[in-house]
């Protein structure tokens, strides 16, 4: 339901699991909380940084088989299939870095 806000006082993304594509190397997946003071605030987040290996244990289902860095698209597909390996319970990034947002289920 577009434009419907479940919690009054919050934006339409509040509580949804999203993929935040930044203008830099980071991609963030987690539960959207709010935008305040120029920051996007999220909960239960995993972060992909292009060119850096994931920090998951090798036996985690979302870890790449060969331990090599994954392309962002592969990483998002893995999280969509196996779930988010939470690296940060709370996370904030500058709103100015946000390029686009998609619901994880649509990514």
Secondary structure, 3 states (H helix, E strand, C coil): CCCCCCCCCCCCCCCCEEEEEECCCEEEEEEEEEEECCEEEEEEEEEEECCCCCCCCCCCCCCCCCCCCCCHHHHHHHHHHHCCCCCEEEEEEEHHHEEEEEEHHHC
